[in-house]
């Protein structure tokens, strides 16, 4: 048995607005920015993992995610979670897979760079010449592209 439902124009407008609002909420709850509203190590790792795109990468969201890391302990937790998502890649290796050169030092989020955030997390002066305490050396003991770019290392 079929039912005929009569709708007024205002009923239809109200229904369409409700559907659009529900759809926007569903999309927003899966966005990287909404994950950062609850900055757990797992959420931060997911945001960094998903920043790598097929054609376009989102360096801005990486910096935003790093800004939510409070200290070295939390960084290590994020690194552990990212390691699970990437199939074993460490933080620096994963970042180097889609960020190169000035991606690390270009200001992109709230006036901060990846380098700024890592120095804050590891409590190291940005312009330090002591490569033993520089944060990116702690992440990956090999000379990364960022280290070569930032400090003019020879490629040897």
C-alpha positions as CSV (number, residue, x, y, z in Angstrom):
1,X,0.0,0.0,0.0
2,X,1.4,3.4,-1.0
3,X,1.2,6.4,1.1
4,X,1.1,9.9,-0.4
5,X,2.9,12.5,1.8
6,X,2.2,16.1,1.1
7,X,5.0,18.5,1.8
8,X,5.0,22.3,1.8
9,X,7.9,24.2,0.4
10,X,9.0,25.1,4.0
11,X,8.9,21.4,5.0
12,X,11.1,20.6,2.0
13,X,13.5,23.4,2.8
14,X,13.8,22.3,6.5
15,X,14.4,18.6,5.5
16,X,17.1,19.6,3.0
17,X,18.8,21.9,5.5
18,X,18.8,19.0,8.1
19,X,20.3,16.6,5.6
20,X,23.0,19.0,4.6
21,X,23.8,19.7,8.3
22,X,24.0,16.0,9.1
23,X,26.3,15.4,6.2
24,X,28.6,18.3,7.2
25,X,28.8,16.9,10.7
26,X,29.7,13.5,9.4
27,X,32.5,14.9,7.2
28,X,33.8,17.2,9.9
29,X,34.0,14.4,12.4
30,X,36.4,12.5,10.1
31,X,38.5,15.5,9.2
32,X,42.1,15.8,10.5
33,X,41.2,19.1,12.2
34,X,38.5,17.4,14.2
35,X,40.9,14.6,15.2
36,X,43.2,17.3,16.6
37,X,40.5,18.5,18.9
38,X,41.3,15.4,21.0
39,X,45.1,15.3,20.6
40,X,45.8,11.7,21.7
41,X,49.0,10.1,20.4
42,X,46.8,7.9,18.2
43,X,44.9,10.8,16.7
44,X,48.1,12.8,16.1
45,X,49.7,9.8,14.3
46,X,46.6,9.4,12.1
47,X,46.7,13.0,11.1
48,X,50.4,12.9,10.2
49,X,49.9,9.6,8.4
50,X,47.0,11.0,6.3
51,X,48.9,14.2,5.5
52,X,50.7,12.3,2.7
53,X,48.7,12.5,-0.4
54,X,48.9,11.0,-3.8
55,X,49.4,14.3,-5.6
56,X,49.2,16.9,-2.9
57,X,50.6,16.6,0.6
58,X,49.3,18.7,3.6
59,X,52.4,20.1,5.4
60,X,50.2,22.5,7.3
61,X,48.3,19.7,9.1
62,X,51.7,18.1,10.0
63,X,52.7,21.3,11.8
64,X,49.3,21.6,13.4
65,X,49.6,18.0,14.6
66,X,53.2,18.6,15.9
67,X,51.9,21.6,17.8
68,X,49.7,19.3,19.9
69,X,52.6,17.2,21.1
70,X,53.5,18.4,24.6
71,X,56.9,16.7,25.3
72,X,59.4,14.0,24.3
73,X,57.3,11.3,26.0
74,X,54.2,12.1,24.0
75,X,56.4,12.4,20.8
76,X,57.6,8.8,21.5
77,X,54.0,7.6,21.8
78,X,53.1,9.3,18.5
79,X,56.1,7.8,16.9
80,X,55.0,4.3,18.1
81,X,51.5,4.8,16.8
82,X,52.8,6.1,13.4
83,X,55.2,3.2,13.3
84,X,52.1,0.9,13.4
85,X,50.3,2.8,10.7
86,X,53.2,2.9,8.3
87,X,54.2,-0.7,8.6
88,X,57.4,0.0,10.5
89,X,58.6,3.4,9.3
90,X,60.0,5.8,11.9
91,X,58.8,9.4,12.1
92,X,61.7,11.0,10.3
93,X,61.7,8.4,7.5
94,X,57.9,8.8,7.0
95,X,58.2,12.6,6.9
96,X,61.1,12.4,4.4
97,X,58.9,10.3,2.2
98,X,56.7,13.3,1.3
99,X,58.4,16.4,2.7
100,X,61.6,17.8,1.2
101,X,63.8,20.8,1.4
102,X,61.9,23.9,2.5
103,X,58.8,22.0,3.5
104,X,60.5,21.6,6.9
105,X,61.5,25.2,7.3
106,X,58.8,27.1,5.5
107,X,56.3,28.8,7.8
108,X,52.9,27.2,7.3
109,X,50.8,27.1,10.5
110,X,50.5,29.8,13.1
111,X,53.9,31.2,12.1
112,X,55.6,27.9,13.0
113,X,57.5,25.3,11.0
114,X,58.2,21.6,11.4
115,X,61.7,22.5,12.6
116,X,60.2,25.0,15.2
117,X,57.8,22.4,16.6
118,X,60.5,19.7,16.9
119,X,62.9,22.1,18.6
120,X,60.0,23.0,21.0
121,X,59.2,19.3,21.7
122,X,62.9,18.4,22.3
123,X,63.6,21.7,24.2
124,X,66.5,22.6,21.9
125,X,67.5,26.0,20.5
126,X,66.6,26.3,16.8
127,X,69.9,27.6,15.7
128,X,72.1,25.2,17.7
129,X,75.3,24.0,16.1
130,X,75.5,21.0,18.4
131,X,74.3,18.3,16.0
132,X,74.2,15.7,18.9
133,X,71.3,17.4,20.5
134,X,69.5,18.7,17.3
135,X,66.0,17.1,17.3
136,X,66.1,15.7,13.8
137,X,69.4,13.9,14.6
138,X,67.6,12.2,17.5
139,X,64.8,11.0,15.1
140,X,67.1,9.5,12.5
141,X,70.8,9.2,12.9
142,X,71.4,9.2,9.2
143,X,71.9,12.6,7.5
144,X,68.4,13.3,6.2
145,X,67.6,15.7,3.4
146,X,66.4,18.2,6.0
147,X,69.7,18.1,7.9
148,X,71.6,18.5,4.6
149,X,69.4,21.4,3.7
150,X,69.4,23.1,7.1
151,X,73.0,22.9,7.9
152,X,74.7,22.6,4.5
153,X,76.1,19.2,5.2
154,X,78.1,17.5,2.4
155,X,76.2,14.6,0.9
156,X,79.0,12.3,1.9
